[in-house]
Amino acid sequence: MSITVTGLVGKKIRHHRRAKEITIQELSHKCGLTVNYISLIEKGEANPSLNKLFAIVCALEVHWEDIMPTCEEHDDIYNQTIL
């Protein structure tokens, strides 16, 4: 199974949330999104808007670069989808 940009962003959000020892419930309260929606984002099953990602980035106190795929990761994802 190949990973998508959405899936990679979700994995990075989960990584930072866990590294800061924040529960999904706490993140939900901080950013105003539902627990279910955050869970879907983390699993790569939801494609959040920039506004929702911005709320998560602010709540986690991370930078955009911390959750967005690098150029190398993007190339890997692109190459998986065309092969």
VMD Tcl script that draws the C-alpha trace (Angstrom):
set ca {
  {0.00 0.00 0.00}
  {1.44 3.35 -0.99}
  {1.21 6.45 1.13}
  {-0.36 9.67 -0.08}
  {0.41 13.28 0.80}
  {-2.70 13.27 3.00}
  {-1.51 10.11 4.73}
  {1.96 11.49 5.32}
  {0.61 14.74 6.77}
  {-1.61 12.70 9.09}
  {1.32 10.59 10.25}
  {3.34 13.70 10.98}
  {0.50 15.27 12.94}
  {0.13 12.09 15.00}
  {3.90 12.00 15.57}
  {3.99 15.57 16.91}
  {0.87 15.08 19.00}
  {2.30 11.99 20.65}
  {5.75 13.56 21.07}
  {4.10 16.38 23.02}
  {2.03 13.83 24.95}
  {-1.25 15.42 23.87}
  {-4.33 13.23 23.59}
  {-6.68 13.50 20.63}
  {-9.25 14.88 23.07}
  {-6.87 17.62 24.19}
  {-5.96 18.49 20.61}
  {-9.65 18.57 19.74}
  {-10.30 21.07 22.51}
  {-7.32 23.23 21.52}
  {-8.08 23.45 17.81}
  {-11.87 23.22 17.75}
  {-12.10 20.08 15.60}
  {-13.88 16.91 16.61}
  {-12.01 13.92 17.98}
  {-13.37 11.81 15.13}
  {-12.16 14.27 12.48}
  {-8.66 14.48 13.98}
  {-8.53 10.70 14.06}
  {-9.49 10.55 10.39}
  {-6.80 13.12 9.54}
  {-4.15 11.16 11.44}
  {-5.12 7.97 9.59}
  {-4.97 9.77 6.23}
  {-8.69 9.23 5.68}
  {-9.65 12.92 5.67}
  {-8.32 15.70 3.48}
  {-8.41 18.75 5.76}
  {-8.59 22.32 4.49}
  {-5.73 24.72 5.05}
  {-7.79 26.42 7.75}
  {-8.17 23.17 9.66}
  {-4.47 22.32 9.25}
  {-3.61 25.81 10.46}
  {-5.71 25.23 13.60}
  {-3.86 21.95 14.24}
  {-0.43 23.50 13.62}
  {-1.22 26.31 16.08}
  {-2.64 23.91 18.67}
  {0.43 21.68 18.45}
  {2.75 24.70 18.45}
  {4.69 23.39 15.46}
  {5.60 24.91 12.10}
  {4.04 24.14 8.71}
  {7.33 22.53 7.69}
  {6.94 20.05 10.53}
  {3.80 18.50 9.03}
  {4.22 19.09 5.29}
  {6.07 16.55 3.15}
  {9.58 17.48 2.06}
  {10.40 17.67 -1.64}
  {12.08 14.27 -1.36}
  {9.01 12.75 0.29}
  {6.81 14.32 -2.39}
  {8.99 12.80 -5.12}
  {8.75 9.39 -3.43}
  {4.95 9.68 -3.26}
  {4.74 10.83 -6.89}
  {6.99 8.00 -8.08}
  {4.85 5.43 -6.23}
  {1.69 6.66 -7.92}
  {3.06 6.50 -11.47}
  {4.85 3.15 -11.21}
}
mol new
graphics top color blue
foreach p $ca { graphics top sphere $p radius 0.5 }
foreach p [lrange $ca 0 end-1] q [lrange $ca 1 end] { graphics top cylinder $p $q radius 0.2 }
display resetview
